[in-house]
C-alpha cells in the first residue's frame, strides 16, 4: 500500500510535461531520493557539490550546516569516477555521444549511437547536464538527468552521476558554472 505523501509526490512528478512525454508509465520516486534540506556538517564553501557514490546522494552545500540532498544513480563497479572537478559547462536538453570506451566495451549497445543523439526527451542525458572539468579539460563525466528514473539509488551507469530529470533541473538552476565538485 502506498502512503499519502508518496502518492502526492508521484502525482506532482507525473504531471510534468517532460515526464509525461518521455515516460508513459507512472513512476513514484522513493521519498529518500526527493530533493530535501538536510544537515551537512563538512566544511565546504557554499555552492560546492559533494557526491557520495556509496550512499547514492549528491549534496549542494547551502551553508550554516545545511545542504540540499538529491538521490542519484552512479557508475557500476569499475566505471565510477572519483576526485575533484568543477562545473565547466551547463546545457539544457544536451546532445549525447557514447565515448570510445563505451563503444569498445559494448559495441552491440552503443556503436549505433557513434554519431550522437540529439537532445530531447529520449536522450540518455535527460533534460539537463553539468559537465565536469579538471584543469580546464572535459573529464567526459557528467551530472545529468535520465530517461530511466527507476535507476536512482543504484550503481549501473557508465560512470556519470544521474538524477531524475525534474531534480537535475532544480539543481541546474541552483548551481553555477565554476562550482567545485567533489566525487567520493
C-alpha positions in Angstrom: 0.0 0.0 0.0 1.3 3.5 -0.9 1.2 6.3 1.7 -0.4 9.7 1.0 2.9 11.6 0.9 4.4 9.2 -1.7 1.2 9.3 -3.8 1.2 13.2 -3.8 4.9 13.3 -4.7 4.4 10.9 -7.5 1.3 12.8 -8.7 3.3 16.0 -8.9 6.1 14.2 -10.8 3.8 12.6 -13.3 2.1 16.0 -14.0 5.4 17.3 -15.5 5.1 17.6 -19.3 8.6 16.4 -19.8 8.0 13.3 -17.7 4.6 12.6 -19.4 6.2 12.7 -22.9 9.3 10.6 -22.1 7.8 8.2 -19.6 4.3 6.9 -20.2 4.4 4.6 -17.2 3.8 6.3 -13.8 6.9 6.5 -11.6 6.9 7.4 -8.0 10.4 8.2 -6.6 11.4 6.9 -3.2 10.8 9.7 -0.7 14.5 9.5 0.4 15.5 10.4 -3.2 13.4 13.5 -3.4 15.4 16.8 -3.0 15.4 18.0 0.6 17.4 20.1 3.0 19.5 18.0 5.4 22.2 18.6 8.0 25.6 18.5 6.4 28.5 19.4 8.8 31.5 19.0 6.5 33.3 22.4 5.9 32.9 23.2 2.2 32.2 26.5 0.5 28.5 27.4 -0.3 27.7 26.1 -3.8 30.0 23.1 -3.7 28.7 19.8 -4.9 29.6 16.7 -2.9 28.8 13.4 -4.5 28.7 10.4 -2.1 28.8 7.4 -4.5 28.4 4.8 -1.8 25.3 6.4 -0.2 24.0 7.4 -3.7 23.4 11.1 -2.7 24.6 14.4 -4.2 24.7 17.4 -1.8 24.6 21.0 -2.8 26.2 22.9 0.1 23.9 25.7 1.4 26.0 26.8 4.4 25.3 27.0 8.1 25.5 23.2 8.4 22.8 22.6 5.7 22.8 21.0 2.2 20.2 20.2 -0.4 20.3 16.5 -0.9 19.4 14.7 -4.1 19.1 10.9 -4.8 21.4 9.8 -7.6 22.4 6.8 -9.7 26.1 6.2 -10.1 28.6 4.2 -12.2 28.7 0.5 -11.8 31.7 -1.2 -10.4 34.9 -0.2 -12.1 33.3 2.7 -14.0 32.7 5.3 -11.3 34.8 8.4 -11.4 36.2 9.9 -8.2 38.1 13.1 -7.5 37.7 16.8 -7.7 36.5 18.8 -10.6 34.4 21.9 -11.4 31.3 22.6 -13.4 32.9 23.7 -16.7 29.7 23.9 -18.7 25.9 23.5 -18.3 23.4 22.5 -21.0 19.7 22.2 -21.4 18.5 19.2 -23.4 22.1 18.2 -24.3 23.1 16.0 -27.1 24.9 12.8 -26.3 27.5 10.6 -27.9 28.9 7.5 -26.3 32.6 7.6 -25.5 35.0 5.4 -27.4 35.4 3.2 -24.3 31.7 2.7 -24.1 31.6 1.6 -27.7 34.6 -0.7 -27.2 33.1 -2.3 -24.1 29.6 -2.8 -25.5 29.5 -2.3 -29.3 26.2 -4.1 -29.7 24.6 -1.4 -27.4 26.5 1.8 -28.3 28.0 1.5 -31.8 24.7 2.6 -33.5 25.0 5.9 -31.5 28.6 6.7 -32.5 27.4 9.8 -34.4 25.5 11.0 -31.4 21.9 11.5 -30.3 20.3 15.0 -30.4 18.9 16.5 -27.2 15.3 15.7 -26.3 13.2 13.5 -24.1 14.7 10.2 -25.3 18.3 11.3 -24.9 20.2 9.4 -22.2 21.5 12.6 -20.6 17.9 13.7 -19.9 16.8 17.3 -19.6 20.0 18.9 -18.2 23.7 18.2 -17.9 26.5 19.6 -15.8 29.9 18.9 -17.4 32.8 18.1 -15.1 36.1 19.7 -16.0 39.5 19.3 -14.4 42.4 21.7 -15.2 40.3 23.2 -18.0 39.7 19.9 -19.7 36.5 17.9 -20.0 36.7 14.7 -17.9 33.9 13.2 -20.0 31.9 12.7 -16.8 28.6 14.4 -16.3 25.9 15.1 -13.7 22.8 14.7 -15.8 19.1 13.6 -16.0 18.0 10.2 -17.1 15.3 8.5 -19.1 15.4 5.7 -16.5 14.3 7.3 -13.3 13.9 3.9 -11.6 17.7 3.5 -11.6 18.2 6.3 -9.0 19.8 4.7 -5.9 21.6 2.1 -8.0 25.2 1.7 -9.4 24.5 0.8 -13.0 25.6 3.7 -15.2 28.7 4.1 -17.3 30.3 6.3 -14.6 28.3 9.5 -14.7 26.0 10.8 -11.9 22.3 10.7 -12.9 19.3 12.3 -11.3 15.6 12.3 -12.1 15.0 14.9 -14.8 13.0 17.2 -12.6 15.6 17.0 -9.9 18.5 17.8 -12.2 16.5 20.8 -13.5 16.2 22.0 -9.9 20.0 21.5 -9.3 20.8 23.1 -12.7 19.1 26.4 -11.6 20.9 26.4 -8.2 24.5 25.6 -9.3 26.9 28.0 -11.1 29.4 27.3 -13.8 32.8 27.1 -11.9 31.3 25.4 -8.8 33.5 22.9 -7.2 32.6 19.2 -7.3 33.9 16.5 -5.0 33.1 12.9 -6.0 34.0 10.2 -3.5 
